[in-house]
Amino acid sequence: MALLEVNKLSISFGGLQAVNDFHISIEKGELYGLIGPNGAGKTTVFNLLTGVYKPDEGRILLDGTDITGKTTIEVNHAGIARTFQNIRLFQKLPVIDNVKAGLANRYSYSSLEGILHLGKYKKLEREMDEEAMRLLSVFDLDTECDTLAANLPYGKQRKLEIARAMATDPKLLLLDEPAAGMNPNETGELMDTIRLVRKEFDMTILLIEHDMKLVSGICERLSVLNFGTILSEGETSAVLKDPEVIRAYLGDE
């Protein structure tokens, strides 16, 4: 059984069909790419998968559980985490607190315990600090744990956003154009980070990206979206040679 199974997913806005009959099947542990021209509907697909939008039609199954139409919080608790094309960190908080924000859905104590620092609060805070530092060490950010997120270099902010997503203990990680705005050296480091996440956490990853070197370098399989519809899908090397893909997408690069 596939970890993610999406069938006949569709949504329209004001009569405009943004995504039409979208389908995808991703196996556990797979690193899968989703590409397409600007406006093809890629981020809309991510918003449907994560509960930002509710589909007009179709089903989304995660590890056999139907999560269609669930809220963003419910989807995250079910096991999907994501990053965004425009980095969304808590810029005025230290690095460690950004990761602890991701851990929050795994640790709980009452409001009174939190306000008065009573009961489970101190024990859970220690545990969260330890887990946050463990995660930061995986991403080589532990020495910058007290640095404000805003003061990190751009490439490290991307790594921190991925670390925070991993703090939610997901089954599936969605990366929305993580290489956007990066120079070639940063993109190379990002590729290493994605490979590390996959290996270290046995993580299944769905990647939206425009950087074809990155896509061809790390994705085993690929779907191409055009005007909200799947144009081509299959093994990455074969898809990138598809004449329709070259005309519709690669020819625009």
Order of alpha helices (4+ residues) and beta strands (2+ residues): beta-beta-beta-alpha-beta-beta-alpha-beta-alpha-alpha-alpha-alpha-beta-alpha-beta-alpha-beta-beta-alpha-alpha
